[in-house]
Amino acid sequence: MADGRIYVGNLPPDVQERDIEDLFFKYGKIRDIELKNNRGTIPFAFVRFEDPRDAEDAVYGRNGYGFGDCKLRVEYPRSSSKFSSPMGGGPRGRFGPPSRRSEFRVIVTGLPPTGSWQDLKDHMREAGDVCFADVQRDGEGVVEFLRREDMEYALRRLDRTEFRSHQGETAYIRVHEERGSSWGRSRSRSSSVLLSGMFQSAACRHGNLNFQTCALANFSF
């Protein structure tokens, strides 16, 4: 995987180089394509990406993909034994998002139930280079960009756009700038409120707070 090179097998007999480019261009900048289409054999190809992490996404997104009457086999070349799993296991795990992180982050809401992190990454690529994407079950996602200007473009141009999942489900999404991210923090805020109320109730029982404060504390619970 270190050199960004992947193997593409089970190609149809009439495949051409531009067909392979069409299959993989959305995952990142392609450095070169080497197509092997000898008579009497099943065609295969090697695709090399500028960024090895784009190769990782391509393995995940295209292995098992239906192309005409063929089911593509996309994996790392045999020489890359560490990452040669035909399922595209890579260092992040088959179902995990890419591992790069950035401070240029937006929150996306309104995603359809079938929307995946890969769908979200594909949708947000219009704004620029996406280095991280993830989706929660409640239809909320997070996207991180390599550059601030890409994040700002996403906020201006991708808010209220139509999003389509890999299963064809569509929804109009909202794109917000992250403001004190709610990811992983909502539970701690709720706990703080609960503990505050518990301390107020205890103070009321011991006569350390006035009647009005105690009435408000009891009403909130």
C-alpha positions in Angstrom: 0.0 0.0 0.0 2.9 2.3 0.6 3.3 3.3 -3.1 -0.5 3.8 -3.7 -0.7 0.9 -6.1 -3.7 -1.5 -6.3 -4.7 -4.5 -8.3 -7.9 -4.6 -10.3 -9.1 -8.0 -11.5 -12.1 -9.7 -13.2 -12.4 -6.9 -15.8 -14.6 -7.4 -18.9 -12.9 -8.5 -22.1 -13.6 -5.2 -23.9 -12.4 -2.9 -21.1 -10.3 0.1 -22.0 -8.1 2.3 -19.9 -10.6 5.2 -19.8 -13.1 2.8 -18.3 -10.8 2.1 -15.4 -10.1 5.8 -15.0 -13.9 6.4 -14.8 -14.1 3.7 -12.1 -11.5 5.2 -9.8 -11.0 8.9 -10.5 -13.4 9.9 -7.6 -11.1 8.4 -5.0 -8.2 10.7 -5.7 -5.6 11.7 -8.2 -4.4 8.8 -10.4 -0.7 8.7 -11.3 -0.9 5.9 -13.9 -2.9 2.9 -15.1 -1.3 -0.2 -16.4 -3.9 -2.4 -18.3 -3.1 -6.0 -19.1 -5.5 -7.3 -21.7 -3.9 -10.3 -23.5 -6.0 -12.5 -25.8 -7.3 -15.6 -24.0 -6.9 -14.3 -20.5 -9.1 -12.3 -18.2 -8.0 -8.6 -18.2 -6.6 -7.0 -15.1 -4.9 -3.7 -14.3 -2.8 -1.9 -11.8 -3.8 1.6 -10.7 -1.4 3.9 -8.9 -2.7 6.8 -6.9 -0.7 9.9 -5.9 -1.8 9.4 -2.2 -1.6 5.9 -0.8 -4.6 6.6 1.4 -6.8 7.2 -1.7 -5.7 3.7 -2.8 -7.0 2.4 0.5 -10.4 4.1 -0.1 -10.5 2.6 -3.6 -10.0 -0.9 -2.3 -12.8 -0.5 0.2 -15.2 1.1 -2.3 -14.6 -1.0 -5.4 -13.8 -4.5 -4.3 -16.8 -6.6 -5.2 -18.3 -3.8 -7.3 -20.5 -4.9 -10.2 -19.0 -3.7 -13.5 -21.1 -4.9 -16.4 -21.5 -8.6 -16.0 -18.3 -8.8 -13.9 -17.7 -8.5 -10.2 -14.4 -6.6 -9.7 -11.7 -7.9 -7.5 -9.8 -4.9 -6.1 -6.9 -5.5 -3.6 -3.3 -4.6 -2.9 -0.7 -6.3 -5.1 0.8 -9.6 -3.7 4.0 -7.8 -2.9 2.2 -5.7 -0.3 1.6 -8.7 1.9 0.7 -6.6 4.9 -2.4 -5.2 3.2 -3.2 -7.8 0.6 -6.5 -8.9 2.0 -9.0 -9.2 -0.9 -11.6 -7.6 1.4 -9.6 -4.4 1.6 -8.9 -4.7 5.3 -6.3 -1.9 5.4 -5.1 -0.4 8.6 -8.4 1.3 9.4 -10.5 -1.9 9.3 -13.1 -2.6 6.6 -15.9 -0.5 8.1 -14.0 2.3 9.6 -13.4 5.8 8.2 -10.0 7.1 7.0 -7.7 7.8 9.9 -6.3 11.3 9.0 -7.7 14.1 11.1 -7.9 17.9 10.8 -9.2 20.9 12.6 -11.2 22.1 9.6 -14.4 20.3 10.6 -18.0 20.5 9.7 -21.1 18.7 11.1 -23.6 17.3 8.6 -27.2 16.5 9.7 -30.2 15.0 8.0 -28.4 12.1 6.4 -30.6 9.2 5.3 -30.4 5.9 7.3 -28.4 4.1 4.5 -25.8 6.9 4.2 -22.3 5.6 4.9 -19.1 7.5 5.7 -17.9 6.7 2.1 -21.1 8.2 0.7 -20.6 11.3 2.8 -16.9 11.6 1.8 -17.9 11.3 -1.9 -20.5 14.0 -1.5 -18.2 16.4 0.3 -15.3 16.0 -2.2 -16.9 18.7 -4.3 -15.6 21.2 -1.8 -12.0 19.9 -1.8 -9.8 17.3 -0.2 -11.6 15.3 2.5 -9.3 13.7 5.0 -11.8 12.2 7.4 -15.5 11.3 7.3 -17.7 9.4 9.8 -21.5 8.9 10.3 -23.5 8.2 13.4 -26.7 6.2 13.5 -28.9 9.3 14.2 -28.2 10.7 10.7 -25.4 13.0 11.8 -22.0 13.0 10.3 -18.6 14.8 10.6 -16.3 15.7 7.8 -12.8 17.1 8.0 -10.9 18.9 5.2 -7.2 19.4 4.6 -7.6 23.1 4.0 -9.7 25.8 5.6 -10.9 27.2 2.3 -12.4 23.8 1.4 -14.3 23.8 4.7 -15.6 27.3 4.0 -16.7 26.3 0.5 -18.6 23.3 2.0 -20.4 25.6 4.4 -21.4 28.0 1.6 -22.2 25.6 -1.2 -23.1 22.2 0.1 -25.6 23.2 2.8 -29.1 22.2 1.8 -27.9 20.1 -1.1 -29.3 16.7 -2.1 -27.4 13.8 -0.7 -27.7 10.3 -2.2 -26.6 7.1 -0.5 -25.0 4.1 -2.2 -28.5 2.5 -2.0 -30.2 5.3 -3.8 -31.8 6.9 -0.8 -31.9 10.7 -0.9 -32.2 13.5 1.6 -31.4 17.3 1.8 -28.6 17.8 4.3 -27.5 20.7 6.5 -23.8 21.5 6.8 -22.8 23.4 10.0 -19.5 24.7 11.3 -18.5 22.8 14.4 -19.1 24.9 17.5 -17.9 23.1 20.6 -18.7 19.7 19.1 -21.6 17.7 20.5 -19.8 14.5 19.5 -19.2 12.7 22.7 -20.0 15.8 24.9 -23.8 15.7 25.2 -23.6 13.0 27.8 -21.2 14.9 30.0 -23.3 18.0 29.8 -26.4 16.0 30.9 -24.4 14.5 33.7 -23.3 17.9 34.9 -26.9 19.1 35.0 -28.0 16.0 36.9 -25.2 16.3 39.5 -26.0 20.0 40.0 -29.7 19.2 40.7 -28.7 16.4 43.1 -26.5 18.8 45.1 -29.3 21.4 45.2 -31.8 18.8 46.5 -29.4 17.7 49.2 -28.8 21.4 50.2 -32.6 21.9 50.4 -33.0 18.9 52.7 -30.4 20.3 55.1 -31.8 23.8 55.0 -28.9 25.4 53.3 -30.9 27.0 50.4 -33.8 29.4 50.5 -37.4 28.3 49.7 -37.5 29.8 46.2 -34.3 28.1 45.1 -35.5 24.8 46.4 -38.9 25.1 44.7 -37.1 25.7 41.4 -34.8 22.7 41.9 -37.7 20.4 42.7 -39.7 21.6 39.8 -36.8 20.9 37.3 -36.8 17.3 38.5 
